[in-house]
Amino acid sequence: MSALFYRFLRRAAGLCGPWLFEATARLIACGYFLLSAKRAESLRFYRMLFPAAPTSRRLLLTLRQYQNFTTIHLDRFLHEIGRPAQFTSSGWEQLEEACREGGAILLMSHLGNWEMAATLLKERHQGLRLLLYMGVKEGEAVEGVQKAELRRDGVEIIGVDRGQGSPFAAVEALRLLREGGLVSIAADIVWRDEQRQVEVPFLGGTARLPAAPFILAQLSGRPLFVFFAFRVGANRYHVPLSDPIHVAKGPRQGHQQAIAAAAGRYAALLEEAVRRHPDQWYHFDRFVH
């Protein structure tokens, strides 16, 4: 979907009502489900998630995955026109304690709607600095509009090109953590083949995670928190937060083991969550090898 069409659709829906936005988005999602080559990857993922399930169930899960993905854009549109989402949450007391003591690192995933979790963070912690560490997609359209809106809401974003590293991004993240802010990083996507990675067991296979967020936690001494934002109804979300994950510095020879242990803990939490909410998995590229 082009950015121009996306803006036109939002204006038209502003005049006619959210139903127009929802109907159009769901129709487009049907087209992707029928025509996209990535559908095969979703079917493969659900076969690994539910090996005993018949093909019909895996097809239904894939269809629901594509359809549920439209709610990310719909709920963002509702937020823009003054209909904010309703939230419930759990496990936030430890994050609030970490914020009082200093900064923390939030591990986001392509499961649920992380943008809604960012919105909740800004609402609950007025004045708290939140930095999203995001990859930049070449020729991005709707994603560019999304990032611009987050910036208007007061969320700081550092875009990292897929083709090259950015030492500045790491330095900025460390500085913000020292100042007591929150840094949010996607922990389930590797942007470049040469990027430092950690292999973890996942669904009977192996997933490759970026080592960067775990290294950042180790260097800064700040805890990691795994968080999701699951849609539990029309424009309603539940946002659970994990217990803190600490990545000990220790002797040099133990650095890698500490990083691997933290990454394994994240992967276990992600696998547990995706089993509970399989149709809110929005990782359309290969994740498990």
NORJOKA-V251601 format. One line per field, one symbol per residue. ss: DSSP state (h for helix, s for strand, l for the rest). Layout:
ss = ???
This chain:
ss = llhhhhhhhhhhhhhhlhhhhhhhhhhhhhhhhhhlllhhhhhhhhhhhlllllhhhhhhhhhhhhhhhhhhhhhhhhhhlllllsssssllhhhhhhhhhllsssssllsslhhhhhhhhhhhlllllssssssslllllhhhhhhhhhhhlllsssssslllllhhhhhhhhhhhhlllsssssllllllllllssssssllsssssslhhhhhhhhhlllsssslsssssllsssssslllsllllllhhhhhhhhhhhhhhhhhhhhhhhhhlhhhsllllllsl
